[in-house]
Amino acid sequence: MYALIDGNSFYASCERVFRPDLAGVPIIVLSNNDGCVVTRTVEAKALGIKMGEPLFKIKHLVRQNRVQVFSSNYELYADMSRRMMNTVATLVPRIEVYSIDECFADLSGMDHYSQFMGAGQNDASPSSAFMRFGEISNQASASSGQNTGLLTLGFSIRARVLQWTGIPTCVGIAPTKTLAKFCNHLAKRHAVFKGVVDWNAWTPAIQQRALASEDVTEVWGIGRQIGRSLNAMGIKTAADLANAPPHTIRKMFGVVVERTQRELQGIECLELEDIAPKRQQIVRSRSFGQPITTLDGLSASLAHHVAEAAQRLRGQGSVTHAIQVFIHTNPFKPDLPQYSGSDCIAIPAGTSDTLKLNQIAQKALKSIFKGGFEYKKCGVVLSGIESSSTQAQLDWIDPGDSDKRIELMRCVDTLNSRFGRGSIKMGTEALNQAWSMRRDKLSPKYTTQFTDLLRI
């Protein structure tokens, strides 16, 4: 059995934790450079504000309805995410962090949770979950023979996360990860469930009604393009997909969609991952807060991206054998001169050394840079990634990372982890700060910076 725990309007909820005066107030959080809406509270959705809407298009709604607007405070959100995941882990055997606001939990052996925690400590009622998809009374649901222990556990997880972190969540519980994700969607969409849905608390007939109530694109892993193809075949709901002939699904869409179908049928195909799989490619890039025209400005931004990519590389115990650097102008300003360039350099011996990677990257940047353009973005791609423990091919010209450099990088990572990202950085990063992301509406970093500690 699995549970999917998801923070509701996570970025906005993090802001509300330290601003109780914003309870019930519409809030939106913006993307990089304060461009588009990436998080909306229920109150903001009710105003007609859509996900991905550019801020300049909704300024009238913001002004008329006193909508609170925040820049993305990634440092705060990452720390609140860590606290949320640690809290969930106190109630379940194992978790798999899926994203900054979501995690899967292993509920194996916890079916009788209510017997040792007390079923009466929350308002969980099987009937509340039944009523949305079938007219079933309390007595009927109670006599259905379904175990409500996991439903009680779901409410306990939700209550503890709210109490310990201030983040409201929804919990979906099911025998497969895909169904758990689907149940979480239902819990979030329908208030009658009070934030928790347990698939096994429903009869097969009600399970089918639940699947039939949602569009097939609401199923985890079914995007718009696949959804259109499924619709053309008459598969419009999640129930249609679950009941479709498996050989047809596999023939038309391959094993991945067939696996999704089997998960909807309650057949486990995706296991919990205790450790996230190592990345085979690492990309770091970001649009600039304002156009960059100089090589120094691009160099500073590139050094920052290289440092972040190298740290991620070392974090998963890997080395890279190729680094690609790219730059380009703003394609959304066709009236300006346009240019894009990239260069990829092989690293035969493999490395995770920030200084070495930056030296190679800066050389590539100089080869593709052209003056007279307003650059909007630059980035770096690390590929040819393999474990650092793999025996590398000996190269007398480039023997690979020395023990001293490996220890130096470990020291840098430790200091940045302890004192905050960027505490130790390359001098190249300080050449120019014009590339920095624009965050004009940034809230304090309440939990990660001493100067921003909450004052009462």
C-alpha positions as CSV (number, residue, x, y, z in Angstrom):
1,M,0.0,0.0,0.0
2,Y,1.1,3.5,-0.8
3,A,0.2,7.0,0.2
4,L,0.9,10.2,-1.8
5,I,1.2,13.2,0.4
6,D,1.0,16.6,-1.4
7,G,1.4,20.1,0.0
8,N,-1.6,22.3,-1.0
9,S,-0.5,25.4,-3.0
10,F,2.8,24.7,-1.5
11,Y,4.8,27.9,-2.3
12,A,1.9,30.0,-1.1
13,S,1.3,27.9,2.0
14,C,5.0,28.4,3.0
15,E,4.4,32.1,2.8
16,R,1.3,31.9,5.0
17,V,3.1,29.9,7.7
18,F,5.0,33.1,8.7
19,R,2.2,35.5,7.7
20,P,-1.0,34.4,9.6
21,D,-2.6,37.7,8.6
22,L,-2.8,36.2,5.1
23,A,-5.3,33.5,6.0
24,G,-8.1,33.6,3.6
25,V,-6.3,36.2,1.4
26,P,-5.7,35.4,-2.3
27,I,-2.0,34.7,-2.9
28,I,0.0,34.1,-6.0
29,V,3.7,33.2,-6.3
30,L,5.6,34.1,-9.5
31,S,8.2,32.2,-11.6
32,N,11.8,33.2,-12.2
33,N,12.3,36.9,-12.8
34,D,8.7,37.5,-11.6
35,G,7.3,36.4,-14.9
36,C,4.3,34.1,-14.6
37,V,2.0,32.7,-11.9
38,V,3.3,29.3,-10.7
39,T,1.2,28.9,-7.5
40,R,-2.3,30.1,-6.7
41,T,-4.3,29.7,-3.5
42,V,-8.0,28.7,-3.7
43,E,-9.0,32.3,-3.2
44,A,-6.8,33.4,-6.2
45,K,-8.3,30.6,-8.4
46,A,-11.7,31.9,-7.5
47,L,-10.8,35.3,-9.0
48,G,-10.1,33.6,-12.4
49,I,-6.3,33.8,-12.1
50,K,-4.9,30.9,-14.2
51,M,-1.7,28.9,-13.8
52,G,1.1,30.3,-16.1
53,E,-0.6,33.6,-16.5
54,P,1.9,36.5,-17.0
55,L,1.8,39.0,-14.2
56,F,1.3,42.0,-16.5
57,K,-1.9,40.5,-17.8
58,I,-3.6,40.2,-14.4
59,K,-2.4,43.4,-12.8
60,H,-6.0,44.7,-12.7
61,L,-7.2,41.6,-10.8
62,V,-4.3,41.9,-8.4
63,R,-5.0,45.6,-7.8
64,Q,-8.8,45.3,-7.5
65,N,-8.8,42.2,-5.2
66,R,-5.7,43.1,-3.1
67,V,-4.0,39.9,-4.2
68,Q,-0.7,39.3,-2.3
69,V,2.1,38.7,-4.8
70,F,5.4,37.0,-3.9
71,S,8.6,36.2,-5.8
72,S,9.7,32.6,-5.6
73,N,11.6,32.2,-2.3
74,Y,13.4,28.9,-3.3
75,E,15.6,28.9,-0.1
76,L,12.5,29.0,2.1
77,Y,10.5,26.5,0.1
78,A,13.4,24.0,0.0
79,D,13.8,24.1,3.8
80,M,10.0,23.9,4.4
81,S,9.9,20.9,2.1
82,R,12.7,19.2,4.1
83,R,10.7,19.7,7.3
84,M,7.5,18.4,5.7
85,M,9.2,15.2,4.4
86,N,10.9,14.6,7.8
87,T,7.5,15.0,9.5
88,V,5.8,12.4,7.2
89,A,8.7,10.0,7.8
90,T,7.9,10.0,11.6
91,L,4.6,8.1,10.9
92,V,5.5,5.7,8.1
93,P,8.2,3.0,7.5
94,R,9.7,4.6,4.3
95,I,9.2,7.6,2.0
96,E,10.2,8.5,-1.5
97,V,10.5,12.3,-2.1
98,Y,8.9,12.8,-5.5
99,S,9.1,16.6,-5.8
100,I,9.5,19.6,-3.6
101,D,5.9,19.3,-2.3
102,E,5.1,15.6,-2.8
103,C,6.3,12.3,-1.4
104,F,5.2,8.7,-1.6
105,A,5.0,6.7,1.6
106,D,5.2,2.9,2.1
107,L,2.2,1.9,4.3
108,S,3.1,-1.8,4.4
109,G,1.8,-3.5,7.6
110,M,-0.1,-0.4,8.8
111,D,-3.6,-1.5,8.0
112,H,-4.6,-1.6,11.7
113,Y,-3.2,1.8,12.5
114,S,-6.4,2.8,14.3
115,Q,-6.1,-0.1,16.8
116,F,-3.0,1.3,18.4
117,M,-3.5,5.0,17.8
118,G,-7.2,5.3,18.6
119,A,-9.7,5.8,15.8
120,G,-11.6,8.5,17.6
121,Q,-8.8,11.1,17.5
122,N,-9.9,12.6,14.2
123,D,-13.1,13.1,12.2
124,A,-12.2,10.4,9.6
125,S,-15.4,8.7,8.5
126,P,-15.6,6.2,5.7
127,S,-19.0,7.5,4.8
128,S,-17.6,10.9,4.0
129,A,-15.4,9.3,1.3
130,F,-18.3,7.2,0.0
131,M,-20.8,9.9,-0.4
132,R,-19.2,11.7,-3.3
133,F,-19.6,8.7,-5.6
134,G,-22.4,6.7,-4.1
135,E,-25.4,7.2,-1.7
136,I,-24.2,5.0,1.2
137,S,-25.0,5.7,4.8
138,N,-22.7,5.5,7.8
139,Q,-24.2,2.2,8.8
140,A,-23.8,0.7,5.3
141,S,-20.1,1.8,5.1
142,A,-19.4,0.7,8.6
143,S,-20.8,-2.8,7.9
144,S,-19.1,-3.1,4.5
145,G,-16.1,-4.9,6.2
146,Q,-13.6,-2.4,4.9
147,N,-10.7,-1.6,7.3
148,T,-10.5,2.1,8.1
149,G,-7.0,2.0,9.7
150,L,-5.3,3.5,6.7
151,L,-7.9,6.2,6.4
152,T,-7.2,7.1,10.1
153,L,-3.4,7.1,9.3
154,G,-4.0,9.4,6.4
155,F,-5.8,11.9,8.7
156,S,-3.0,11.6,11.3
157,I,-0.3,12.3,8.6
158,R,-2.3,15.4,7.5
159,A,-2.8,16.6,11.1
160,R,0.8,16.1,12.1
161,V,2.3,17.9,9.0
162,L,-0.1,20.8,9.7
163,Q,0.8,21.0,13.4
164,W,4.6,20.6,13.0
165,T,5.1,22.7,9.8
166,G,1.9,24.7,9.2
167,I,1.6,23.2,5.7
168,P,-1.9,21.9,4.7
169,T,-1.8,18.7,2.7
170,C,-3.9,16.1,1.0
171,V,-3.3,12.3,1.2
172,G,-4.2,9.6,-1.4
173,I,-4.0,6.0,-0.3
174,A,-4.1,3.0,-2.7
175,P,-2.4,-0.3,-3.6
176,T,-0.4,1.3,-6.4
177,K,1.5,4.6,-6.8
178,T,-0.6,5.7,-9.8
179,L,-3.9,5.1,-7.9
180,A,-2.4,6.9,-4.8
181,K,-1.7,9.8,-7.1
182,F,-5.3,9.6,-8.4
183,C,-6.8,9.5,-4.9
184,N,-4.7,12.5,-3.9
185,H,-6.2,14.4,-6.9
186,L,-9.7,13.5,-5.7
187,A,-8.9,14.5,-2.1
188,K,-7.7,17.9,-3.3
189,R,-10.5,18.5,-5.7
190,H,-13.5,17.5,-3.5
191,A,-13.8,19.1,-0.1
192,V,-16.2,16.4,1.1
193,F,-13.2,14.0,1.6
194,K,-11.6,16.4,4.1
195,G,-8.2,15.9,2.5
196,V,-7.9,12.1,2.6
197,V,-9.0,9.4,0.2
198,D,-8.4,5.7,0.8
199,W,-9.1,3.6,-2.3
200,N,-9.5,0.3,-0.4
201,A,-12.3,1.8,1.7
202,W,-14.5,1.9,-1.4
203,T,-16.4,-1.0,-3.0
204,P,-15.4,-1.9,-6.6
205,A,-18.6,-0.2,-7.9
206,I,-17.6,3.1,-6.2
207,Q,-14.0,2.8,-7.4
208,Q,-15.3,2.6,-11.0
209,R,-17.5,5.6,-10.5
210,A,-14.5,7.5,-9.1
211,L,-12.4,6.6,-12.2
212,A,-15.3,7.5,-14.5
213,S,-15.5,10.9,-12.9
214,E,-12.2,12.2,-14.1
215,D,-10.7,12.9,-17.5
216,V,-8.0,10.5,-18.6
217,T,-5.4,13.3,-18.6
218,E,-5.8,13.5,-14.8
219,V,-4.0,10.1,-14.6
220,W,-0.4,10.3,-13.6
221,G,1.8,9.9,-16.7
222,I,-1.0,10.7,-19.3
223,G,-0.2,14.1,-20.9
224,R,-2.2,16.1,-23.3
225,Q,-0.7,14.6,-26.4
226,I,-1.3,11.0,-25.3
227,G,-4.7,12.1,-24.0
228,R,-5.7,13.4,-27.4
229,S,-4.7,10.1,-29.0
230,L,-6.7,8.2,-26.3
231,N,-9.7,10.4,-26.8
232,A,-9.6,9.6,-30.6
233,M,-9.9,5.9,-29.6
234,G,-12.9,6.7,-27.4
235,I,-10.9,6.5,-24.2
236,K,-12.0,9.7,-22.4
237,T,-12.0,8.9,-18.7
238,A,-9.6,7.1,-16.3
239,A,-12.2,4.3,-16.2
240,D,-12.0,3.9,-19.9
241,L,-8.3,3.5,-19.8
242,A,-8.4,1.0,-16.9
243,N,-10.9,-1.1,-18.8
244,A,-9.4,-0.9,-22.3
245,P,-7.9,-4.0,-23.9
246,P,-4.3,-4.2,-22.7
247,H,-2.9,-5.5,-26.0
248,T,-4.4,-2.5,-27.8
249,I,-2.9,0.0,-25.3
250,R,0.6,-1.7,-25.5
251,K,0.4,-1.8,-29.3
252,M,-0.6,1.9,-29.7
253,F,1.4,3.5,-26.8
254,G,4.1,1.1,-25.6
255,V,4.9,-0.5,-22.3
256,V,4.9,2.7,-20.3
257,V,1.2,3.5,-20.8
258,E,0.3,-0.2,-20.4
259,R,2.1,-0.1,-17.1
260,T,0.0,2.9,-16.1
261,Q,-3.1,1.0,-17.1
262,R,-2.2,-2.0,-14.9
263,E,-1.5,0.4,-12.0
264,L,-5.1,1.8,-12.4
265,Q,-6.3,-1.8,-12.2
266,G,-4.5,-2.2,-8.9
267,I,-1.6,-4.2,-10.2
268,E,1.6,-2.9,-8.8
269,C,4.2,-2.0,-11.4
270,L,6.1,0.9,-9.8
271,E,7.9,0.3,-6.5
272,L,9.0,2.8,-3.9
273,E,12.5,4.2,-4.6
274,D,14.4,4.8,-1.4
275,I,17.2,6.5,-3.3
276,A,16.5,8.6,-6.3
277,P,18.1,7.2,-9.5
278,K,21.3,8.9,-10.6
279,R,20.9,11.5,-13.3
280,Q,22.3,10.6,-16.6
281,Q,22.4,14.3,-17.6
282,I,22.5,17.4,-15.5
283,V,21.3,20.7,-16.9
284,R,21.6,24.1,-15.2
285,S,20.4,27.3,-16.8
286,R,18.3,30.3,-16.1
287,S,17.0,33.5,-17.8
288,F,18.7,36.7,-16.8
289,G,17.0,39.4,-14.8
290,Q,18.0,41.8,-17.5
291,P,19.7,41.5,-20.9
292,I,23.5,40.8,-20.8
293,T,25.8,42.2,-23.5
294,T,29.3,41.6,-22.1
295,L,31.4,38.5,-21.9
296,D,32.0,39.2,-18.1
297,G,28.3,39.0,-17.5
298,L,27.9,35.7,-19.2
299,S,31.1,34.3,-17.5
300,A,29.7,35.1,-14.1
301,S,26.4,33.4,-14.8
302,L,28.1,30.4,-16.4
303,A,30.4,30.0,-13.4
304,H,27.3,29.9,-11.1
305,H,25.6,27.2,-13.2
306,V,28.8,25.1,-13.4
307,A,29.2,25.3,-9.7
308,E,25.6,24.1,-9.1
309,A,25.9,21.3,-11.7
310,A,29.2,20.1,-10.3
311,Q,27.8,20.0,-6.8
312,R,24.9,17.9,-7.9
313,L,27.3,15.6,-9.8
314,R,29.4,15.1,-6.6
315,G,26.2,14.6,-4.6
316,Q,25.3,11.5,-6.6
317,G,28.9,10.2,-6.6
318,S,29.5,10.7,-10.3
319,V,31.9,12.3,-12.8
320,T,31.1,13.8,-16.2
321,H,32.8,13.1,-19.6
322,A,31.3,16.0,-21.6
323,I,30.3,19.5,-20.9
324,Q,28.1,21.6,-23.2
325,V,27.8,25.4,-22.9
326,F,25.0,27.4,-24.7
327,I,23.9,31.0,-24.9
328,H,21.0,32.7,-26.8
329,T,19.2,35.9,-27.2
330,N,15.5,36.5,-26.4
331,P,13.4,34.8,-29.1
332,F,10.3,36.7,-27.9
333,K,11.9,40.0,-29.1
334,P,12.1,39.4,-32.9
335,D,12.8,43.1,-33.5
336,L,16.3,42.7,-31.9
337,P,19.2,40.9,-33.5
338,Q,19.0,37.1,-32.8
339,Y,21.8,34.7,-32.1
340,S,22.4,31.4,-30.4
341,G,25.5,29.4,-29.9
342,S,26.7,26.2,-28.2
343,D,29.9,24.2,-27.9
344,C,30.5,20.7,-26.4
345,I,33.9,19.6,-25.1
346,A,34.8,16.0,-24.2
347,I,36.6,15.2,-20.9
348,P,38.2,11.7,-21.5
349,A,39.2,11.1,-17.9
350,G,36.0,12.3,-16.3
351,T,35.8,14.9,-13.5
352,S,33.5,16.4,-10.9
353,D,36.0,19.2,-10.0
354,T,34.2,22.6,-10.1
355,L,37.4,24.5,-10.9
356,K,38.3,22.2,-13.8
357,L,34.8,22.2,-15.2
358,N,34.6,26.0,-15.0
359,Q,37.9,26.4,-16.8
360,I,36.6,24.2,-19.7
361,A,33.3,25.9,-19.7
362,Q,34.8,29.4,-19.9
363,K,36.9,28.3,-22.8
364,A,33.8,27.1,-24.6
365,L,32.0,30.3,-23.9
366,K,34.7,32.4,-25.4
367,S,34.6,30.4,-28.6
368,I,30.8,31.0,-29.1
369,F,30.5,34.5,-27.7
370,K,29.7,37.3,-30.2
371,G,29.4,41.0,-29.3
372,G,26.6,43.2,-30.3
373,F,23.8,41.0,-29.0
374,E,21.5,41.2,-25.9
375,Y,21.7,37.7,-24.4
376,K,18.8,36.4,-22.4
377,K,20.0,33.0,-21.2
378,C,23.0,30.8,-20.8
379,G,23.5,27.3,-19.4
380,V,25.5,24.2,-19.0
381,V,24.8,20.5,-19.7
382,L,26.8,17.7,-18.2
383,S,26.6,14.4,-20.0
384,G,28.5,11.1,-20.3
385,I,27.9,10.7,-16.6
386,E,29.1,7.6,-14.8
387,S,30.0,6.6,-11.2
388,S,33.1,8.0,-9.8
389,S,34.0,4.6,-8.5
390,T,34.2,3.2,-12.1
391,Q,37.7,2.6,-13.3
392,A,38.6,5.5,-15.7
393,Q,40.8,5.1,-18.7
394,L,44.3,6.3,-17.8
395,D,45.3,9.5,-19.6
396,W,48.9,10.8,-19.0
397,I,47.8,14.3,-20.3
398,D,44.7,14.5,-18.1
399,P,45.0,12.0,-15.2
400,G,41.7,12.9,-13.6
401,D,40.8,14.4,-10.3
402,S,43.6,14.2,-7.7
403,D,42.9,13.2,-4.1
404,K,43.7,16.8,-2.9
405,R,41.2,18.3,-5.3
406,I,38.5,15.8,-4.4
407,E,39.0,16.7,-0.7
408,L,38.9,20.4,-1.6
409,M,35.5,19.9,-3.3
410,R,34.2,17.9,-0.4
411,C,35.2,20.8,1.9
412,V,33.5,23.4,-0.3
413,D,30.3,21.3,-0.4
414,T,30.3,20.9,3.4
415,L,30.8,24.6,4.1
416,N,28.0,25.5,1.6
417,S,25.7,23.0,3.2
418,R,26.4,24.3,6.7
419,F,26.5,28.0,6.1
420,G,24.2,28.3,3.0
421,R,24.5,28.1,-0.7
422,G,27.1,30.4,-2.2
423,S,29.1,30.9,1.1
424,I,32.1,29.6,-0.8
425,K,32.1,30.4,-4.5
426,M,34.4,31.1,-7.4
427,G,35.7,34.6,-8.0
428,T,34.3,34.5,-11.6
429,E,30.8,34.5,-10.2
430,A,31.4,37.9,-8.7
431,L,32.5,39.6,-11.9
432,N,29.0,40.8,-12.7
433,Q,25.7,40.5,-10.9
434,A,23.4,41.8,-13.7
435,W,22.5,38.2,-14.6
436,S,21.0,37.5,-11.2
437,M,17.3,36.6,-11.2
438,R,14.9,39.4,-10.5
439,R,12.9,38.9,-7.3
440,D,11.3,42.3,-6.5
441,K,8.6,40.8,-4.2
442,L,10.8,38.4,-2.3
443,S,9.8,37.5,1.3
444,P,12.4,36.9,4.1
445,K,14.3,33.6,4.3
446,Y,12.8,33.0,7.7
447,T,14.4,29.6,8.3
448,T,17.7,29.7,6.5
449,Q,19.2,33.2,7.2
450,F,19.8,34.6,10.7
451,T,19.1,38.2,9.6
452,D,15.6,37.1,8.4
453,L,14.5,35.3,11.6
454,L,10.9,36.1,12.5
455,R,10.6,38.9,15.0
456,I,7.7,38.7,17.4
